[in-house]
Amino acid sequence: MRINTISDNQLIFLGTAGGRFTVFNQLRKSAGIWFKINNKLFAIDPGPGALIEAIKHKLQPSSLSGIFLSHRHLDHCADINAIIESMTEGGHKKRGTVLAPYDATEIDPVILRYNRKNFTLINTNEFSSYDVDGIKIETKARHIHTVDVYGAIFDNRFSYIADTRYFDDLPNMYKTDIVIANVVFCHERKGFKHLSSDDIYKFLEVFKPKKFIITHFGLSFLKKKPWEVAKEISDKTGCDVVSAYDGMVVDI
């Protein structure tokens, strides 16, 4: 689907891959999620192939208002410099805002320094609110992962739960009509700080959004057919649980 065929308020899933085997074998695309609110364009976690997939879907990086980077792992950030360079038109225009954790810019920087003067850089913190081109972005608690990770609520329209191990406060922090969650595993795997589909049941016992979208699938989950798992969760919980696919567009 093309971005200009739906509305000025939509989610565009340019990639739904998670985990190294899925991403680096490109079993699914890994370009992240883009969205429009009030015709303002944003990118979330531009992983490998984000620039190519954006152009394929008629999304112009030079029109971006901002980029939200949840954390510095390659499957989330590999194309961030290409997207930034495109957003600033090769550095000829100072425009756009990039939100990213401190360790992604200062400790083990994944955003190159030479172009930083051409955009506004904000280091995200726990329980903070940011206004980016009139769109409110709220971060919540630091996620439980191997590096600094923040999810966010975007303009009270939808939530994005980035990579994390499940914790009890998670459902109460991300109460919006549409919740998107990175769910790498079908079933919990000890020692890995990622959500599994089993965790979705825990989440929905506390809060049921109008739509719960799972994405960022690892290889083992793909083998279980995530669309069938999503239907099973929907049937058991009464919540509209959707398995994202590459190129999926959702009105918000």
Secondary structure as GFF3:
##gff-version 3
##sequence-region A 1 252
A	DSSP	three_ten_helix	3	5	.	.	.	ID=ss1
A	DSSP	beta_strand	10	13	.	.	.	ID=ss2
A	DSSP	alpha_helix	20	24	.	.	.	ID=ss3
A	DSSP	beta_strand	33	37	.	.	.	ID=ss4
A	DSSP	beta_strand	40	44	.	.	.	ID=ss5
A	DSSP	alpha_helix	50	56	.	.	.	ID=ss6
A	DSSP	three_ten_helix	61	63	.	.	.	ID=ss7
A	DSSP	beta_strand	64	68	.	.	.	ID=ss8
A	DSSP	alpha_helix	74	77	.	.	.	ID=ss9
A	DSSP	alpha_helix	80	87	.	.	.	ID=ss10
A	DSSP	beta_strand	97	101	.	.	.	ID=ss11
A	DSSP	alpha_helix	102	102	.	.	.	ID=ss12
A	DSSP	pi_helix	103	107	.	.	.	ID=ss13
A	DSSP	three_ten_helix	116	118	.	.	.	ID=ss14
A	DSSP	beta_strand	120	124	.	.	.	ID=ss15
A	DSSP	beta_strand	129	132	.	.	.	ID=ss16
A	DSSP	beta_strand	135	139	.	.	.	ID=ss17
A	DSSP	beta_strand	152	154	.	.	.	ID=ss18
A	DSSP	beta_strand	158	161	.	.	.	ID=ss19
A	DSSP	alpha_helix	170	173	.	.	.	ID=ss20
A	DSSP	beta_strand	178	185	.	.	.	ID=ss21
A	DSSP	beta_strand	195	196	.	.	.	ID=ss22
A	DSSP	alpha_helix	197	206	.	.	.	ID=ss23
A	DSSP	beta_strand	211	215	.	.	.	ID=ss24
A	DSSP	alpha_helix	219	223	.	.	.	ID=ss25
A	DSSP	alpha_helix	226	237	.	.	.	ID=ss26
A	DSSP	beta_strand	241	243	.	.	.	ID=ss27
A	DSSP	beta_strand	249	251	.	.	.	ID=ss28
###
